[in-house]
Amino acid sequence: MEPLLNPTTGGYTGQRAKSLENAVYLRLMTPLGSYWANPLLGSRLHELAREKDVSRVGLLAKQYAEQALATLMPTEAQSIEVTAQQPHNGWLLLEIKAVAVDGQEHVYQHPVAVRG
């Protein structure tokens, strides 16, 4: 097992990852195409920091997250479902429900900053 990353700070928590936590986090936080070993790893979520807090941005965030997390299937996850909550306060909250290959369901929350 690998060290667990804190999705808020990006630092190590001192615990060990037991599921898809790090894989989900790295795919959402890494800008698409920036990782030299795998240019298909990552997402376009970083582009949304320049966007205004309008409803179409919530749809884009959901789409970008789904595209980034699709690389986890079928080797690490059986299914992944992404929903976006947008309270229009300068943040989006993505909720990711992933079913690992061992059948365990995991839920992750990932905040995305947008211009308010």
Buried (B, 14 or more C-beta within 10 A) or exposed (E): EEEBBEBEEEEEEEEEBEBBBBBBBBBBBBEBEEBEEEEEBBBBBBEBEEBEBEEEBBEBBBBBBBBBBEBBBEEBBBEBEBEBEBEEEEBBBBBBEBBBEEEEEBEBEBEBBBEE
